[in-house]
Amino acid sequence: MIARVAALPREIRQYLLVTGNYWAFTLTDGALRMLVVLYFHSLGYSALEVALLFLFYEFFGVVTNLVGGWLGARLGLNRTMNLGLGLQVVALGMLLVPVAWLSVPWVMAAQALSGIAKDLNKMSAKSAIKTLVPAGDAGHRSLYRWVALLTGSKNALKGVGFFLGGLLLTLIGFQGAVLAMAVMLTGVLTLSLMRLDGDLGRAKVKPKFREMLSKSRAINILSAARMCLFGARDVWFVVALPVFLATQFGWDSWRVGGFLALWVIGYGAVQAVAPRITGHAAGRGAAIAWAAALAALPALIAIGLDWQPHLVLLGGLLLFGAVFAVNSSLHSFLIVRMARSDGVSLDVGFYYMANAMGRLIGTLLSGWLYMVGGLTATLWVSSALLVATVLVSLALPKEA
């Protein structure tokens, strides 16, 4: 097996290393989120306090993607990816202190570090693919498949991580689970330091700090569309949906968590096969058409929610996840294809900064809208944000 891997072309071996790093990180990221939610809820933390633990996690995603892209272009994507792995080990180590030290500010700081680590790792992995795939039409088709596989597998593994976190908490307790993940990730970091190319993704001309903001009109438009797209998902998915399932359907926390984990796994599976669904039509027209199809779904769920709530919400959620997954894969491919070859992480980092901003806006709106108007209000706002995604996407260049 080792000999067969060694015989593969360098680009394939580097892609396997990048993907393996991303997979290992994603497992710990999903498991840690579930561990924190379940463990701190069991300690008597209120729902608001548990939510606050993740506030810095989302906020620092905005900052990290912007600065991380600049760092990746100057230092190399291998260094930013390894930095992300190292910071996650440190974040896990912060949670190994005695239980009496696990105050809200301390755990928020650990989650902030984990958020920085996650976005450094993701930005590096997505950018690295651009440097490993040949240019041209055949390269674009291959790039779409590779980006879809990386993105889809990441989300599927995040769902698996939810299950893993709950399982580890049950079997070996909170600190045992955190220690096990820290040891595993340290091993991955060691392998990455030894095997990942030192000049991966490093720009030939070191970009200045002011170049973090994209000068490309097409990338600015795509980034705005991405912000609206992910805001539309999280405005009802992050807070409103799990609270509704628990309070209106009477589901316990394990049932809610299990269902959402399965949804994320299915969502990732569809992302991975998106090129088979869209075919080679993966440009501006496809992005507009799939966003338009998605925009109708939250509105239809909101209209039918009083009719058959279980059937409409759960069936609508599954359909929304499938169509959203195709949209996400199309966007992920377009940004990697449109990014400049020299210093790719600058454009990818800026784009995922907009992605993180959309998640943050959606998360904040989700709780407030649910309090003032229930799940229906969040669904209508989701639909409005998706209409905005379509309108913004119309401004993309025709060759995109």
N, C-alpha and C positions, 0 to 999 in steps of 0.2 A: 504493500500500500504506500509506504513512504517513498519507495523507488518510483512508483507511478506518478506520485505528486511531483517529485523532483524532476521528472522528465517533461512536465508540462511547460509551455512557454512562460516566460517571465511575467508577462501581463496577466495571465490566468492565475499564476501563483500569488501575485500581488493582490488580485481581486479576491481570491479566497481568504487571504490574510485580513484584508479590509472588512470583508463580509463576516468572517469569524469574530473579529473584534466587535463589530456592530451588534452581532447576535448576542455575544456574551454580555455586553453592556446592557442591551435591551432587556434581557432576562432579569438582571439585577435591578434595573429601573422599575419594571413592572412589579417585581416581587417586593421591592422596598416600599412602593406606594401602598400596596395592600397591607404590608406589615405595619406601617405607620398608622393607617386608618384603623385597622382592627385592634392593634395593641393599645393605642392611646385612647380609643373609645372605651376599651375595657378598663383603663385606669380612671375613667370618670370624666374625661374631657368632653365638653359639649360639642355639638355638631359645628358650631361656629368656630370654636378653638381648633378643631381638627382641620376645618377649611383654611384657617389662617396659617397652618403649618405649611401649606403649599403656595401661599401668596408669593413669597420671594422666589420660589421655584419657577413660577411662570414669568414673573417680572424680569428676572435675570436672563431668561431666554431671549428677551428682546435685545438686551445689551450684549450678550455673549455672541449672538449670531453676527451682529454688526462688527464688533471688535475682532471676533474670531476669524472672520473672513480675511481681514487685513493681516492678522498674525499668520494665517495659513499661507498667504501669498509671500510673506517675508521669510518665514522660518521653514516652511515645508509642511505638508499635510500630515506627514508621519509624526511630527512633533506635536501638532495640535491634537491629533488623535490620541497619542500616548499621554499627553497632558490631561485629556478628558478622562482616560482610564485611571490615571494617578489620582486625580481629584475625587473620583468616585470612591476610591479606596479610602481616602482621607475622610470623606463624608460618612462612609460606613463606620470608620474608626471612631468618629465623634459620637456615634450612637452606642458605643460599647462602654460608656461611662456608667457608674452606678445609677440606678433608677432615680434616686433622689436628685440627681443633677439634670434630669431630662425635663427641664422647664420649657415653656412655649418658645421663648427667645432662642434657647440653645438649639432646639429641634428645627426652628425656622432657619437658623444659620446653617445647620447641616443640610437642610433641603435646598437652601440657596446655592450651596456648593455643589450639590447633586444636580441642580438645574443647569449650572454653568458647565459641569462635566458632560451632561447629556447633550447639550447643544454644540459643544466643541466636537464631540464624537460624531454626531449626526452630520454636521456641516462638513467635517473632514471626509466621512464615508461617501456622501453624495458628490462632493467635489472630486474625489479621487477617481471616480468612474470616468469622468471626462478625459482624464489623462491616460487612461488605459484602453480606450476604444479608438479605432482608426476613424479618420474623417471620411466624408462622402456619404452617398445615399445608403450604401450597405452598412456603413458605420452607424448612421442614424437609426436604422432599423435595429441593429444590434444594441445600440445605446438604449433605446426604448425598452427592449427586453430586459437588459441588465438593471436599469433604474427601477422598472416595475418589480422585478424579482427582489431587489434589495429592500425597496419600500414595503412591499407586501409581506415579505418574511419578517421584517421588523415589527409590523403591527400584529401579525399573528403571534410572534414570540412574546410581545408585550402582554397579550391575553393569557398566554401560557404562564407568564411571570406572575399574573394575578393569582392563578391557581397555586403556583409554586410558593408564593409568599404565605398564603393561608395554610398550605401543607406543612411548610417548615415551622411556622408558628405553633402549629398543633403538635408536631413531633419533637422539636428541640427547643422551643421557646424563642422569645424575641432575640436575646443576645446570642444564642447559639446560631440562629438563622443569619443574623448580621455577620457574625464571625465567619461562617461557612462561605458566604458570598464574598467577603473581603479576601479570603484566602484564594478562592477560585479566580477572582479578578486580578489578583497579584500575579498568578501564574500566566494569565492571558497577557498582561502587561509585559512580563519578562520575555515571552515569545515574540511579542510585537517589537520590543526594543532590539531584539536580535535579528529579526527577519525582514522588517519593513524597510523599503528603500529610503535612503536619507534625503533624496532630492525630490520626493514625490510632491508634485503640485507647486513647487517653489517658483515664483515668478523670476524671469531673467533680469528684469529691472525692478528693484525693490520699490513697491508703491509707498507713497507718502500717506501720512495719517489722514489727511483731508480727502484722500481718494476712497475712503470707506463708503461714501454715498455714491450710488450708481449714477453714471452720466448717460446711460443708455435709456432712451425713451421707452423702448419695447420692454426692457426689464422693469422699469418703474411701473408700467401699466400692468404687467403680469404680477408684480408684487402686490399692487393694490387689489387686483382680482383675488389673489391668494388670501389676503387679509380678510376680505369680505366672505370668502368661501369658508374659512375656518371659524370666523366669528359666527357664521350661520349654523355650523355644526354645534359648537360649544354653548351657544346661547340657550339651547334646550337640552343638550346631552349631559353636560357636566354636573349641574346641580338640580335643575328642574326635573329631569327624567327620573333619576334614582329616588328623589324625595316623593314624586308622584307614585312610583311603583310601590314604595313602602307605605305611604299613607292612604292612597286610594285603592290599591289592589291588595293591601295587607300582606305584602311579601316581607319576609325577614331579611336580615342583612346578607346572609349567605346566598339566598335565592337571587337577590338583587345583584350581588357581586358576581355570582356564577353566570347569570344571564348576560350581564354586560361584558364579562370576559369572553364568553362564546361569541358575542356580537363583534368584539374587536378581532378575534381570531378569524371569523368569517369575512370581515371587512378586509383583513390583510390578505386572505386567500384570493379574494376578487381582485385586489390591487395587483397581485403577482401575475394574474392571467389577463390583465387589462389589454395588452397588445393583441391577444386573440379575439377580444370582444370588439375593439375598434379597428382592427386590421392596421394597414399602413396609414390610414387617415388620422394622423396624430398632430395636426397643426391647429391654426386659428379657428377654422370652421368646426372642428371636432370639439374644441374647448367651449365654444359658444353654444353648440347644440346640446352637449351633455349638461352644461350649467343650466340651460333653459329647461331641460327635462327635470332636473333636480329641483328647480325653483317651485314647481307645482306641488311637489310632494308634501312639504310641511303644511301648506294651505289646505290641501285635501284631508290631511290627518286632523287638522283643527276643525274643519267642517263636520267630519264624521265622528268626532270624539264622543258626542252625546248619544250617538246611535248604538254602536257596539264597541265600547271603549277597549275591551281586551283585543278583539279582532283587529280593529282599526289601528290602535297604537302599536301592537306587537308586529302585525303584518306590515304596517307602514314603516316601522323602524327597520325591519329587515330589508325592505325595498330601498329605503333611503340609504342604508349602509352600502348596498351594492352599487347604486348609482353614484353616491359620493366617492366610493373607492375608485371608480373609473375617472371621475373628475380629478381626484388627487394625483393619480398616476400620470394623467395627461399633463398636469401642471408641473409635476416633478421632472418629467422628461423634457418639457419645453424649456425650463430654466437651465437645465444642464446643457441642452443643445444650444441655447442662445448665449450662454456665458462665454466670455472671451477665453481662448485657450491658454494664454499666458496670464496667470493670476486668477484662475477660475474661481477660487474660493471667495474673492471679493464680491463677485456677482451673486454667487450662491449664498454667501453669508448675508448679504443685503436682503435677498429674497426670503430667506428663512427668518430674518428679523421681522419682516412683515407678517409671516406665518405666525410667529410667536405673539406679535401684537394682536392679531385676530383672535388667538386663543385667550389672551388676557382680557380683551374687551368682551368676548363671549362669556367667559367665566364670571366677570363682574356683573354683566347684564342678566345672566341666568338667574342668579339669586334674587336680584331686585325685582325683575319682571315677574318671577314666580310669586313673590310676596304680594305684588299689587294686582296681578291679573291671572295668576295660575298658569298651568301648562299651555293653555290656548294662546295666551299673550306671547309666550316665548316662541311658539310655532309660527305665529304671524310675523314676528320680527325676523325669524329665521328665513321665511319666504322672501321678505323685503330685502334682506341682505343678499340673497341669491339672485334676485332681480338686479341688484346693484352689481353683482359679479358679472352677469350677462352684459350689462350696459358698459362696464369698464372694459370687458374683453373685446367688445366691438371696435375699440380703438387700437387693438393689436395690429401690427403690420401684416399685410396679406401674405407675406412670405413666411410668417412665423409658423 
